[in-house]
Amino acid sequence: MPRPQKNTSGHLTTEDYSIICMWLSKPLNFSACFGQAGKTTVRRPPASKENGYALMAAEVNQKSKSGLNISSKQMKEWFKTYKAKYVKAKKMGDSTGFGVSEDDQSKGIITISQKLNNLCPCFEQIDVIFGLQPNITPPSVADTRKNSIETVAMVDEHYNPGHMVL
């Protein structure tokens, strides 16, 4: 009896995107695809990014209920498209005036979270992974941890060098 062929084309499902995000949330897996920015390696050089995408494809092929059998090259292209959707949704979500429209409501979208997930499947999951990356969110925007006293001190030092704020 011949084995059924696995799907090598089509679209990823929301479940497939979730598998990818869960896999990327592990630091070693993330590094396999994107490296470790700013870190010099003393040991042997890391495996190629192609190997990272092969590992990601193997994870999706194994866990997907869609019967996928995708190659590392396909995975890399699909992920590139997925990340582009994420970046677009992130920029839209961060822009002034972004919200739920009447058109969205007519489609059953009633929250901003639902709208972002409609634009990019598993938006919250991928945002945790890439949201603070400097190429996604500039450091000046991402660094919201500074309290107002530190901010006042920085501004004062800029305009009044040598003057200390208490």
N, C-alpha and C positions, 0 to 999 in steps of 0.2 A: 504494500500500500504506500503510495508516494506521500512524502511529508508536505504539508501545506507550506507554500512559500510565504516568507515574511514580507511585510510591507517596507519598501525602501523609498517611498514617495508619500506625498500627502502633507498633512499638517500635523503639528504637535497638538496634543490636547492640553487642557489646563492641568490635568494630572501629570502629563509629561513635563510641563514647565515646573511644576512643583518638585518633581524628582530631580530636575536639574538644579533648582535652587537649594534643595536639601543637600545635594552632593557638593555644591560650591560653598556651602556654609562651613564646611570643614576646611581649616586653613591649609592642610597639605594638598587637598584637591584644588583649591583656589590657586595656590602657588604653581601647581602643575600646568595650569592654563595661562596664568597671567604673571607669574614670577613674583618676586618679593621686592617691590620698589624700594630703592634706597638701601638695600642690604647687600653687602659684599659677601660672597661665599668663599670660604677658605678651603673647603673640601672640593670634591669633584663637581663639575658644573651640573646644574639641574638638567633633567630630561627636557627634550624639546617640547614646545607648546603643542605640536602635533600629537605627541604622546599624551598630553593632558586631555586633548579633545578625543583621542581614542579611548581613554579611560572614561570620559563623560559619556561617550556614545555607548560603551559597554554597559554602563550603569542604566542608561535609558532603555537600551535593548533588553536588558534582563528584567527590569522592573515594570516596564510599560505594559499596559493591558491592550495596547493598540497593535501588538504584534510587529513592532518595528525591528528593522535590521539595517541600521544606518551606519555609514562609515565615518571615520574621523573627519574627513573632508566635508561630508554633508553636515556633520554636527557643528563644525566650525562655522559654516555658512548659515545654518539655522540659528546658531547662537548669535552671530553677528546681526542678523535680522531682529532677533528677540531683544538684544541690547539696544538697538536703534529705536525700537518701540518704547523701551523703558526710558531712554534719554528724552524722547519726544514727550512722553507722558509726564516725566519729572519736570521738564521745563514748563509744560502747560500748567501743571499743578502748582508750580511756584509763581506763576504769573498773576498779576493783579487782575481781578475780575473772573478768575476761574471759579466755576461753581456748577451746580446742577440746573440745567435749563428746563423749560417746559417740554422741549423735544426729548430730553433725557428721561423726564418723568413719564412721558407717554410710552417709553420703552421699558419702564419698570426700574429705572435707575433713580434712586431717591437719596443717595448719599455720595459724598465726594469719593469715599473709598470705593464704592461700587463703580463710579465713573472711571477712576484710575485703573481698576481691575478690568474694566471693559476696554480701555485703551491698551493696556498691557497686562496679560494674564499673570497672576501671582505678583502684582505690583509691590505689595508690602514685603514679601519675601525677598525679592531682588533688590528692593530699596535698602533693606538691612545690609545686604552684601556690598552694594555699590554706592549707596547714597552719600557717603562721606569721602569717596574717592575724589581727589583734586580735579580730575578731568570731568567729573559730573557736577560736583558742588564746590565752587571756589573756596579756599581756606578762609577767606574773610567772611563768608556766609556761614560756613560750617562751624567756625569757632564761636559758638554762642555761650560758652561756659564762662567767659570773662565776666566778672561782676562789674557793677557800675562804678565802684571805687577804682578798680584797675583802669577802666576806660577813662575816667576823669583824670587820673594820674598821667596816663599816656598823652591825653590831649593837652593837659597843663604843661607837661615836660616839653611838648613840641612848641608851644607858644611862649613858654617862660623857662628856657633852659637853665638848669641848676636850681630852680625853685622847687621845694618839696611840698606836696599836699599832705596834710595830716588827716 
